[in-house]
Amino acid sequence: MDSGRRPKRVAHLIRETLSRIFLEEFQGDSGLITVTRVEMSADLQTAHVYLSLFGDLEEQTLWERLEKSKGYLRRSIASEVQLRYNPTLVFHRDPTPEYEGRIDQLIERLKDDKK
């Protein structure tokens, strides 16, 4: 991934657009989808979208729905973000919340062991 200004600006715009779409159209009563970050390739043709899932979401069903909705999501991005090429979306589950939770557990265990 390129660290230039343009890929970062485009990633930010795509993140905002996808966050709004997920909030309006993908949120269910049982869970929350959060776009934690978007990383653009140097040529701006691929967007790696990292998602955190919270609540009682049926994860497999959600990933299938995202795959089926890629065309719609790409069109939505194209209508809001003016780019020469509409980027391909690649979705990833962001492992950061699980890592943070595990670190918190380890810290608490260390505190309990010291007592």
Sequence and secondary structure as in RCSB ss.txt:
>XXXX:A:sequence
MDSGRRPKRVAHLIRETLSRIFLEEFQGDSGLITVTRVEMSADLQTAHVYLSLFGDLEEQTLWERLEKSKGYLRR
SIASEVQLRYNPTLVFHRDPTPEYEGRIDQLIERLKDDKK
>XXXX:A:secstr
   SHHHHHHHHHHHHHHHHHIIIII  TTEEEEEEEEEE TTS EEEEEEEEEES  HHHHHHHHHHTHHHHHH
HHHHHS  SS  EEEEEE  HHHHHHHHHHHHHHHHHHH 
